[in-house]
Amino acid sequence: MTAASSKRLTFEEYVAIEEQSEERHEFYAGELFAMAGGTPEHAAVCAAVTHALVAQLVAPCRTFSEALRVRTPSGKVVYPDALVICGGVLRDPSDRNTVTNPTLVIEVLSESTEAYDRGKKFEHYRSCPSLVEYVLVASRGAPAIERFVKTNGVWTIDTPASSGQTLSLASAGVTLTIDSIYRGLVGEDGAILEL
């Protein structure tokens, strides 16, 4: 991700630019950051995860795609690859198309954003009081899904789930079957295929 402008913007100015832009940007501290384009592998894994969530979720939980902005209390505005909100959707007072209360956030890792997704981005997500689970999904190498969970205000990480395993996302009442997420995406060597 790279800064798109040197002029400091307000959140409202960012939203106005974003609504007219053909590409998406994250926003923080008055700066726009152009989002990197995704790979076919990344897109396929995102679609599989979103499909699994939609197929299992029941009210009051709802799945949202990567098209929905999330504004964190730390001021970062991001587009998660998938998110779940359980209960009512809380919209940002300055923009009805931005939400502020994710329950579960899923990021599909790519080579260019993995360190950011694990580090600074997760730090911003953790500022959301509503967030209970943060999930990282591999889109290259061996199939793996990692879950971070907040219990009594403390974040911990589970052992990553891999081929042949399931991963329970208790905040949303969903179970991800690793082999289903990666169906058709894994080669004979057990690694995610280049599509």
C-alpha positions, 0 to 999 in steps of 0.5 A: 500500500502506498500513500496516494496524496501528500495533502491531509484530508478529513474523513469526509473528504476521503469518503467523497474521493472514495465514492468517485474513485475507481480504485479503493483506498485505506485511510489513516491520519489524513492520508489515502493509501491505494490498495494493491490489486489481488491475485486470482488465488487471493480472490478465489480464497476470499470467495470460498470463505465468504460463501462458507460464512453466508451458508452457515450464518443465522440472524442476528449475524450477517456476512459482508464482503470486501466492498464494505468499509470499516472505521476503527476507533484508532481512525483507520479506515479499511476494507476487510476481505470479509467481515461478520457483524452480529446484532445491529449494524452501526454506521459511522455518523459521518458516512452511512456506507462505513461501519464501526462494529465488526464482530469477526474480521477475515483477511486473506493473506498475500505476499505484499500485505501479510506483514501489515495484516499481521501487524499494524492492521491487526493493531487497528482492528483491536481498537474495535471494542466489538471485535472478538475474532480475527482470522488470517487465511493463507492464499499461497503455500500450504492451506492454513487458517489462523484465528486470534480470539479476544477473551476477557480483553486479552487476544490469543492465537490458536494453533493454525488449522490446516488440511483435514481440520476444521476451525470454529468461529464461535463469535458467529457460530460458524465452522470453517472446514479447511478442505472445503475452503481450499477445494480445487485450489490445492495441488498434489504437493499439498500447496495452493495452486497458482491459478 
